Amino acid sequence: MFAKRMEHINLRVPSIKKTQAFLAAAFEDFRQRGNGYSETYGYWSHFGNDETYIALLQSAKPGEEDAQPVPDYHYDDQFRLMHIGMEVEDIKALMERLRRQGLEPDLTDDTHPHRRRVYYLDGNNVEWEFIQYLSDKPAERNDYSL
């Protein structure tokens, strides 16, 4: 069996609201698909579109989130989530939407002839990589020798 696509990512954050605000600015079609409370996991929200979503969890009751951000990782050797990569159709349009929300990229990479990448931190200090492929050919999109 082959993987078809990433259906969802499950991410615990200090504030669901902060990550939802970031994702809403990045993806115009993302919305809250569902939310609730689980005795096991705490407060949760599924935020995305009809095809994919980000499952967000937080311990604190909404509106009473801890103000402490996720600590910077600075590429140390500790086990942790490094970033989440999302493919986009138009990276310049995405960057403009985020700029209108007061967000600037941490890093941009347009050195590859067949893909463009940009990295942002959301309000919880989670790093997101956005990728636009400029080729439909897998051999070109996935060329790491350049």
C-alpha positions as CSV (number, residue, x, y, z in Angstrom):
1,M,0.0,0.0,0.0
2,F,1.2,3.5,-0.8
3,A,0.7,6.7,1.2
4,K,-1.8,9.0,-0.6
5,R,-1.4,12.2,1.5
6,M,-1.0,13.5,5.0
7,E,-4.5,13.5,6.5
8,H,-3.8,15.4,9.7
9,I,-1.1,16.4,12.2
10,N,-1.8,16.3,15.9
11,L,-0.1,19.0,17.8
12,R,-0.2,20.1,21.5
13,V,0.2,23.8,21.9
14,P,-0.1,26.3,24.8
15,S,-2.9,28.2,22.9
16,I,-5.1,26.7,20.2
17,K,-6.3,30.3,19.5
18,K,-2.8,31.5,18.5
19,T,-2.1,28.6,16.1
20,Q,-5.6,28.9,14.6
21,A,-5.0,32.6,13.9
22,F,-1.8,31.8,12.2
23,L,-3.3,29.0,10.1
24,A,-6.3,31.2,9.1
25,A,-4.0,33.9,7.8
26,A,-1.9,31.3,5.9
27,F,-4.8,29.2,4.4
28,E,-8.0,31.0,3.4
29,D,-9.9,27.8,3.3
30,F,-9.0,26.6,6.8
31,R,-11.8,26.7,9.4
32,Q,-12.7,25.0,12.6
33,R,-14.1,21.6,11.7
34,G,-14.9,20.6,15.2
35,N,-13.8,21.2,18.8
36,G,-14.4,19.9,22.3
37,Y,-13.0,18.6,25.5
38,S,-11.6,15.1,26.3
39,E,-10.9,13.8,29.8
40,T,-7.8,12.2,28.3
41,Y,-6.3,14.9,26.1
42,G,-7.9,18.2,27.3
43,Y,-9.3,20.8,25.0
44,W,-9.1,20.1,21.2
45,S,-9.9,21.6,17.9
46,H,-9.7,20.3,14.3
47,F,-8.7,23.2,12.1
48,G,-8.4,22.8,8.3
49,N,-10.4,22.1,5.2
50,D,-12.4,19.2,3.9
51,E,-9.2,17.3,2.9
52,T,-6.7,17.9,5.7
53,Y,-6.5,19.4,9.1
54,I,-4.3,20.2,12.1
55,A,-5.6,18.6,15.3
56,L,-4.7,21.1,18.1
57,L,-4.7,20.2,21.8
58,Q,-4.2,22.4,24.9
59,S,-4.5,21.6,28.6
60,A,-5.9,25.0,29.8
61,K,-9.5,25.9,29.4
62,P,-9.9,28.3,26.3
63,G,-9.4,31.9,27.5
64,E,-7.2,30.7,30.4
65,E,-4.2,29.6,28.4
66,D,-0.7,29.7,29.9
67,A,1.1,32.7,28.5
68,Q,4.4,30.8,28.3
69,P,5.4,30.1,24.7
70,V,6.9,26.8,23.5
71,P,10.7,27.2,24.1
72,D,13.0,27.9,21.2
73,Y,14.8,24.7,20.0
74,H,17.7,26.3,18.1
75,Y,18.5,23.1,16.4
76,D,19.8,21.3,19.5
77,D,19.9,17.5,19.8
78,Q,16.8,17.2,21.9
79,F,13.9,15.1,20.5
80,R,11.1,17.4,19.4
81,L,9.0,18.6,16.5
82,M,11.3,20.6,14.3
83,H,8.7,22.0,11.8
84,I,5.6,21.2,9.8
85,G,5.8,21.4,6.1
86,M,2.8,22.3,4.0
87,E,2.6,22.5,0.2
88,V,1.0,25.6,-1.2
89,E,0.1,26.7,-4.8
90,D,1.3,30.3,-4.6
91,I,4.0,31.1,-2.0
92,K,4.0,34.8,-2.9
93,A,0.3,35.1,-2.1
94,L,0.8,33.2,1.1
95,M,3.6,35.5,2.1
96,E,1.4,38.5,1.4
97,R,-1.5,37.2,3.5
98,L,0.9,36.6,6.4
99,R,2.5,40.0,5.9
100,R,-0.9,41.7,6.2
101,Q,-1.2,40.0,9.6
102,G,2.1,41.4,10.7
103,L,4.1,38.2,10.2
104,E,7.5,38.1,8.5
105,P,9.3,34.9,7.5
106,D,12.2,33.6,9.6
107,L,13.9,32.2,6.5
108,T,13.3,32.0,2.8
109,D,14.9,29.6,0.4
110,D,14.6,30.1,-3.4
111,T,17.9,28.5,-4.4
112,H,16.4,25.4,-5.9
113,P,15.2,25.6,-9.5
114,H,12.1,23.5,-8.9
115,R,10.8,24.6,-5.4
116,R,10.5,27.6,-3.2
117,R,10.4,27.5,0.6
118,V,9.6,29.9,3.4
119,Y,9.6,29.4,7.2
120,Y,7.4,31.2,9.8
121,L,6.9,30.9,13.6
122,D,3.3,31.0,14.8
123,G,2.1,32.5,18.1
124,N,3.2,29.4,20.0
125,N,6.7,29.4,18.5
126,V,5.9,26.4,16.3
127,E,7.9,26.5,13.0
128,W,5.9,26.1,9.7
129,E,7.6,25.5,6.4
130,F,5.6,26.3,3.2
131,I,6.7,24.8,-0.1
132,Q,5.7,25.7,-3.6
133,Y,6.8,23.2,-6.3
134,L,7.6,24.6,-9.7
135,S,7.6,21.3,-11.5
136,D,5.2,18.4,-11.7
137,K,8.1,16.0,-12.3
138,P,9.0,14.0,-9.1
139,A,12.6,13.7,-10.1
140,E,12.9,17.5,-10.3
141,R,10.8,18.3,-7.2
142,N,12.8,15.8,-5.2
143,D,16.3,16.5,-6.5
144,Y,18.6,17.0,-3.5
145,S,21.8,17.1,-5.4
146,L,21.6,20.8,-6.2
